Amino acid sequence: IIILMLFFTACMAYGSATATLVGQSMGAKDFDSAERYAWEAVKIGLYIAVAFGLVIALVPDQVLRIYSKDASVIAAASPILRICGLLLPFILAAIVFTQALFGAGNTKFVMFVEFGLHFFCLVPLAYVCGVLLGWGVMGVWMGAFVYILLLCAIMGWKFAEGAWKEIKI
């Protein structure tokens, strides 16, 4: 979680910068620039996310050794971190699109999607996969992986749809 939080925090800052550019462009009625800023932010961010993600996915044991020398912790966390590394581009895109929709003033949509995904996807899937199916900690993380992919798909779709351009703030 500490490793992912470093990336997540950077993504939030990057997404907030994107939201600012989108919001300023919306205020200036320059909807093409608002759209271009968000897509460019995702594109540029993906280069970094893919690079970090590949490092994490290819050498998770070495990354984990920075935080723990315990072999059992490394053995348990390594496959999860490998998958997380592969999902970093999706995490980045989900956060940037979410923040761009915030900047465009589409806050209700973001709120409803986040609420729905947290309480009807993330938590139930973590419980079902981790406890009921007996997959343990990997099962709990499977809920998070599905949540990330769905958040990325929904926010990407909503941004691409373009209805946010009609919002009056």
C-alpha positions as CSV (number, residue, x, y, z in Angstrom):
1,I,0.0,0.0,0.0
2,I,2.9,2.4,0.8
3,I,4.3,1.8,-2.7
4,L,1.0,2.4,-4.4
5,M,0.3,5.5,-2.2
6,L,3.4,7.1,-3.6
7,F,2.2,6.7,-7.1
8,F,-1.4,7.5,-6.1
9,T,-0.4,10.8,-4.4
10,A,1.5,11.9,-7.5
11,C,-1.5,11.0,-9.7
12,M,-3.8,13.0,-7.5
13,A,-1.5,16.1,-7.8
14,Y,-1.3,15.5,-11.6
15,G,-5.0,15.1,-11.8
16,S,-5.6,18.2,-9.8
17,A,-3.5,20.2,-12.2
18,T,-5.5,18.7,-15.1
19,A,-8.7,19.7,-13.3
20,T,-7.4,23.3,-13.0
21,L,-6.6,23.5,-16.7
22,V,-10.0,22.0,-17.7
23,G,-11.9,24.3,-15.3
24,Q,-10.1,27.4,-16.6
25,S,-10.8,26.4,-20.2
26,M,-14.4,25.7,-19.4
27,G,-14.7,29.2,-17.7
28,A,-13.2,30.7,-20.9
29,K,-15.7,28.7,-23.0
30,D,-12.7,27.0,-24.7
31,F,-14.1,23.5,-24.7
32,D,-11.6,22.2,-27.2
33,S,-8.7,23.2,-25.0
34,A,-10.3,21.7,-22.0
35,E,-10.7,18.4,-23.8
36,R,-7.2,18.5,-25.3
37,Y,-5.7,19.2,-21.8
38,A,-7.3,16.1,-20.3
39,W,-6.3,13.8,-23.2
40,E,-2.8,15.1,-23.3
41,A,-2.5,14.7,-19.5
42,V,-3.5,11.1,-19.8
43,K,-1.2,10.5,-22.7
44,I,1.9,12.1,-21.0
45,G,1.0,10.4,-17.7
46,L,0.7,7.0,-19.3
47,Y,4.3,7.2,-20.4
48,I,5.4,7.6,-16.8
49,A,2.9,5.1,-15.4
50,V,4.0,2.4,-17.9
51,A,7.6,2.9,-17.1
52,F,7.0,2.7,-13.3
53,G,4.6,-0.1,-13.7
54,L,7.0,-2.2,-15.7
55,V,9.7,-1.8,-13.1
56,I,7.3,-2.8,-10.4
57,A,5.9,-5.7,-12.4
58,L,9.3,-7.0,-13.4
59,V,11.1,-6.7,-10.1
60,P,8.5,-6.6,-7.3
61,D,10.8,-8.4,-4.9
62,Q,13.5,-5.8,-5.1
63,V,11.0,-3.0,-4.7
64,L,9.5,-4.7,-1.7
65,R,12.9,-5.2,-0.1
66,I,13.1,-1.4,0.3
67,Y,10.2,-1.7,2.8
68,S,10.7,-5.1,4.3
69,K,13.3,-7.8,4.7
70,D,10.8,-10.4,5.8
71,A,10.8,-13.2,3.2
72,S,7.2,-14.1,4.0
73,V,6.0,-10.6,3.5
74,I,7.8,-10.4,0.2
75,A,6.4,-13.7,-0.9
76,A,2.9,-12.7,-0.1
77,A,3.1,-9.2,-1.5
78,S,5.1,-9.9,-4.7
79,P,2.3,-11.3,-6.9
80,I,0.0,-8.5,-5.8
81,L,2.6,-5.8,-6.5
82,R,3.3,-7.4,-9.9
83,I,-0.4,-7.0,-10.8
84,C,-0.5,-3.5,-9.3
85,G,2.4,-2.5,-11.5
86,L,0.5,-3.6,-14.6
87,L,-2.5,-1.6,-13.5
88,L,-0.6,1.7,-12.8
89,P,-1.6,3.0,-16.3
90,F,-5.2,2.3,-15.5
91,I,-4.9,4.0,-12.1
92,L,-3.4,7.1,-13.7
93,A,-6.1,7.3,-16.4
94,A,-8.9,6.8,-13.9
95,I,-7.6,9.5,-11.6
96,V,-6.9,12.0,-14.4
97,F,-10.3,11.5,-16.0
98,T,-12.0,11.7,-12.6
99,Q,-10.3,15.0,-11.8
100,A,-10.9,16.4,-15.3
101,L,-14.6,15.7,-14.8
102,F,-14.4,17.5,-11.4
103,G,-12.7,20.4,-13.2
104,A,-15.5,20.5,-15.8
105,G,-18.1,20.6,-12.9
106,N,-19.4,17.1,-13.3
107,T,-19.1,16.4,-9.6
108,K,-22.4,14.6,-9.1
109,F,-21.6,11.9,-11.7
110,V,-18.2,11.4,-10.1
111,M,-19.8,11.1,-6.7
112,F,-22.4,8.6,-7.7
113,V,-19.9,6.4,-9.6
114,E,-17.4,6.4,-6.8
115,F,-20.1,5.6,-4.3
116,G,-21.5,2.8,-6.4
117,L,-18.1,1.3,-7.2
118,H,-17.0,1.4,-3.6
119,F,-20.1,0.0,-2.0
120,F,-21.4,-2.3,-4.7
121,C,-18.1,-3.5,-6.3
122,L,-15.0,-3.0,-4.2
123,V,-16.2,-4.0,-0.8
124,P,-18.5,-6.9,-1.9
125,L,-15.9,-8.3,-4.3
126,A,-13.1,-8.1,-1.8
127,Y,-15.3,-10.0,0.7
128,V,-16.5,-12.6,-1.9
129,C,-13.1,-13.2,-3.4
130,G,-11.1,-13.0,-0.2
131,V,-13.4,-14.7,2.3
132,L,-16.2,-16.6,0.6
133,L,-14.0,-18.0,-2.2
134,G,-11.1,-18.4,0.2
135,W,-8.6,-16.6,-2.0
136,G,-7.2,-14.7,1.0
137,V,-5.3,-11.5,0.5
138,M,-5.1,-11.9,-3.3
139,G,-8.9,-12.2,-3.4
140,V,-9.2,-9.0,-1.4
141,W,-7.0,-7.3,-3.9
142,M,-8.9,-8.7,-6.8
143,G,-11.8,-6.5,-5.7
144,A,-9.5,-3.5,-5.9
145,F,-8.3,-4.6,-9.4
146,V,-11.8,-4.8,-10.7
147,Y,-12.7,-1.5,-9.1
148,I,-9.7,0.2,-10.8
149,L,-10.6,-1.2,-14.2
150,L,-14.2,-0.2,-13.9
151,L,-13.4,3.3,-12.7
152,C,-11.0,3.8,-15.6
153,A,-13.6,2.6,-18.1
154,I,-16.5,4.6,-16.7
155,M,-14.6,7.8,-16.3
156,G,-12.9,7.5,-19.6
157,W,-16.2,6.8,-21.3
158,K,-17.9,9.7,-19.6
159,F,-15.1,12.1,-20.5
160,A,-15.0,10.9,-24.1
161,E,-18.8,11.3,-24.4
162,G,-18.3,15.0,-24.0
163,A,-21.6,15.9,-22.3
164,W,-19.5,17.7,-19.6
165,K,-19.0,20.5,-22.2
166,E,-22.6,21.5,-21.6
167,I,-22.3,22.0,-17.9
168,K,-22.9,25.5,-16.7
169,I,-21.0,26.5,-13.6
